[in-house]
Amino acid sequence: MNIVIKVGGTLLETPQDRMRIVERVAQQFRTGQHRILLVHGGGKLLTAYLERAGVASQFMQGLRVTTAEAIDGVVKVFAGTVNHQLLASFHQAGVPAVGISGIDAGCLIAERLAGQHGEDWGYVGKVTRANPRVWEVLLDGGLLPVMACLAVGDDGQIYNVNADQAAVACAMGMHADALIFLTDVDGVRGMDGRTMHSMEAAAIPGLIQSGAVTGGMLAKLNAVREALDSGISRVHIASGHYNDSIQNGISFCASDGFRANKAESGTTVLATAMPVQPAAKD
């Protein structure tokens, strides 16, 4: 299977956190059955870096406003510190990983993001096309690409790209069979506050309008909707704190139906309605 895994920055804050995620990815990599591309965030580390530099962090609709002063920190933290910390952990785990960003050979081409109502996020980019040549060469060579969420414009401008949206662009360019988002919550919560085991793409606008999802999950669901609209048949969102979160995501994305289970199973978002099978009885 072609698999894109996006890991939220909150899961990568300590060496122990990184190794837990890396070991789970490594377990799937070692089977030899999957071609895996990992996309990572690092927002909390970036916020701390900018704070030390005297640059305030501001968010709108779950996206970081990126000023000219902040873009330098974006490059240093995402493509530098976070990316290479992950590479070191993969080396420790015996996995040949290679760090890239959307800037390398124009993997991700972007234009400046413009809001429908005049919102301005500064140097935040919207990916307009993906060029998979670099990561395909790495994958064909038996390597694991680790993508930092940066992009470049045709004018040479570097853009900060939301990591969820970067993962979607990679999944589309890779024709991924599975797109898995690992985050620090159990999945998507419905209007009743409970984790939804499955939902259809058509339910996303109503859930957003209800106010049940905010912040990072708002940006994530917008990215998920884009993925489903672009031909990815299903996307899985789950907590990265559980040992089987990646395996569950692969299984749910590959199956013809969805088996509802415990909260840690996460949320599978489907492009169209699929049969829901009841949880197995003990």
VENKALIN-V632742 format. One record per residue. N is the residue number from 1. SS is DSSP state (A for helix, B for strand, O for the rest). PSI is psi in degrees with one decimal (* if undefined). D_CENTER is the distance of its C-alpha to the mean C-alpha in whole Angstrom. Layout:
n = <N;N>
ss = <SS;SS>
psi = <PSI;PSI>
d_center = <D_CENTER;D_CENTER>
This chain:
n = <1;2;3;4;5;6;7;8;9;10;11;12;13;14;15;16;17;18;19;20;21;22;23;24;25;26;27;28;29;30;31;32;33;34;35;36;37;38;39;40;41;42;43;44;45;46;47;48;49;50;51;52;53;54;55;56;57;58;59;60;61;62;63;64;65;66;67;68;69;70;71;72;73;74;75;76;77;78;79;80;81;82;83;84;85;86;87;88;89;90;91;92;93;94;95;96;97;98;99;100;101;102;103;104;105;106;107;108;109;110;111;112;113;114;115;116;117;118;119;120;121;122;123;124;125;126;127;128;129;130;131;132;133;134;135;136;137;138;139;140;141;142;143;144;145;146;147;148;149;150;151;152;153;154;155;156;157;158;159;160;161;162;163;164;165;166;167;168;169;170;171;172;173;174;175;176;177;178;179;180;181;182;183;184;185;186;187;188;189;190;191;192;193;194;195;196;197;198;199;200;201;202;203;204;205;206;207;208;209;210;211;212;213;214;215;216;217;218;219;220;221;222;223;224;225;226;227;228;229;230;231;232;233;234;235;236;237;238;239;240;241;242;243;244;245;246;247;248;249;250;251;252;253;254;255;256;257;258;259;260;261;262;263;264;265;266;267;268;269;270;271;272;273;274;275;276;277;278;279;280;281;282>
ss = <O;B;B;B;B;B;B;O;A;A;A;O;O;O;A;A;A;A;A;A;A;A;A;A;A;A;A;A;A;A;O;O;O;O;B;B;B;B;B;B;O;O;A;A;A;A;A;A;A;A;A;A;O;O;O;O;O;O;B;B;O;O;B;B;O;B;O;A;A;A;A;A;A;A;A;A;A;A;A;A;A;A;A;A;A;A;A;A;A;A;A;A;O;O;O;O;B;B;B;B;B;O;O;A;A;A;O;B;B;B;B;B;B;B;O;O;O;O;O;B;B;B;B;B;B;B;B;B;B;B;O;O;A;A;A;A;A;A;A;A;O;O;O;B;B;B;B;B;O;B;B;B;O;O;O;O;O;B;B;B;O;O;A;A;A;A;A;A;A;A;A;A;A;A;O;O;O;B;B;B;B;B;B;O;O;O;O;O;B;O;O;O;O;O;B;O;O;B;B;B;A;A;A;A;A;A;A;A;A;O;O;O;O;O;A;A;A;A;A;A;A;A;A;A;A;A;A;A;A;O;O;O;O;B;B;B;B;B;B;O;O;O;O;O;A;A;A;A;A;A;A;A;A;A;O;O;O;B;B;O;O;O;A;A;A;O;B;B;B;B;O;O;O;O;O;B;B;O;O;O;O;O>
psi = <147.0;120.2;131.0;125.9;124.3;127.4;124.6;148.1;-26.3;-16.1;2.4;20.5;-27.9;160.9;-36.3;-41.6;-47.2;-43.7;-34.1;-46.4;-45.7;-42.1;-36.0;-39.0;-42.9;-36.6;-42.2;-37.1;-40.6;-18.6;-23.4;5.3;-10.6;145.7;115.1;132.1;126.0;130.3;134.1;153.8;-153.9;30.4;-41.0;-38.8;-37.3;-42.2;-43.7;-40.9;-45.8;-36.6;-41.7;-28.1;0.1;21.2;120.6;147.2;134.2;142.3;143.5;126.2;36.3;1.9;141.9;128.4;124.3;104.5;173.9;-34.2;-28.9;-26.4;-32.7;-41.4;-36.2;-47.5;-46.9;-41.1;-47.8;-55.7;-18.7;-88.1;-57.8;-46.0;-46.1;-26.7;-39.9;-43.2;-40.5;-39.1;-40.3;-38.8;-42.8;-34.5;-1.4;22.4;127.1;93.2;147.4;128.3;133.0;168.7;173.9;-10.8;-31.6;117.1;25.3;41.6;-43.9;117.7;133.1;163.4;161.4;131.4;131.0;129.3;156.3;-24.1;29.8;10.3;142.4;115.0;8.4;-131.2;53.0;130.7;152.5;121.6;127.3;-24.9;154.1;138.8;99.5;4.6;-45.9;-51.5;-25.6;-38.9;-42.9;-45.8;-42.4;-24.9;7.6;20.5;163.8;108.5;136.8;109.6;123.9;141.4;68.4;156.2;169.1;143.3;163.0;-17.2;4.9;-0.6;134.5;134.9;143.4;125.3;131.8;131.7;-33.1;-43.8;-33.6;-40.9;-39.5;-44.9;-40.4;-41.8;-40.2;-42.7;-26.9;-9.1;53.4;141.8;-23.3;133.2;116.1;125.8;119.0;125.3;-168.6;12.9;166.0;-15.1;-156.5;128.6;136.4;-174.2;-17.1;2.0;-1.1;150.2;130.6;126.3;-32.7;154.7;157.7;155.0;-34.6;-19.8;-11.6;-49.3;-42.7;-38.5;-40.0;-45.3;-26.2;-17.0;6.6;-24.3;138.0;173.9;-131.0;-36.3;-30.3;-49.1;-36.7;-46.2;-34.2;-39.2;-41.0;-43.1;-39.3;-40.9;-46.1;-37.2;-21.2;7.7;-7.8;123.9;-28.5;151.3;141.7;133.3;124.3;164.3;133.1;2.7;-11.2;143.5;-32.9;16.9;-39.6;-44.0;-42.0;-44.5;-42.5;-45.5;-44.5;-36.4;-26.2;-17.2;161.9;-9.9;177.5;128.3;104.9;139.7;-144.4;169.8;-36.2;-6.4;-24.1;-164.8;125.3;123.7;123.0;143.8;-38.9;167.0;138.3;155.3;138.1;122.6;141.4;156.3;144.6;142.6;144.5;*>
d_center = <18;15;12;8;6;3;6;7;10;12;12;13;16;19;20;20;17;15;18;17;13;15;18;16;14;17;19;17;18;21;22;22;21;18;16;13;10;8;6;6;7;11;12;15;16;16;18;21;21;22;24;26;27;28;25;24;21;21;18;19;17;14;14;15;19;19;23;24;25;21;20;22;20;17;18;19;17;13;15;18;18;14;14;18;18;15;17;20;19;18;22;23;22;23;20;21;17;17;16;15;14;14;17;19;21;19;16;14;17;17;19;20;18;21;21;24;26;26;23;23;20;21;19;16;16;15;14;17;17;15;18;17;20;19;16;19;21;19;18;22;23;22;19;16;14;12;10;10;9;13;15;18;21;24;26;24;23;19;17;14;11;8;5;4;7;7;5;7;10;10;10;13;14;14;15;13;15;12;8;7;5;7;9;12;14;15;13;15;18;21;24;25;23;22;19;19;19;18;19;19;17;21;21;18;20;22;20;19;23;24;22;21;17;17;15;11;11;13;11;8;11;12;9;10;13;13;11;14;17;16;17;14;16;14;11;10;9;11;12;12;15;17;18;18;14;13;16;16;13;15;18;17;15;19;21;23;23;22;23;23;23;23;20;18;17;15;14;14;14;17;18;22;23;24;26;25;27;29;28;30;33;34>
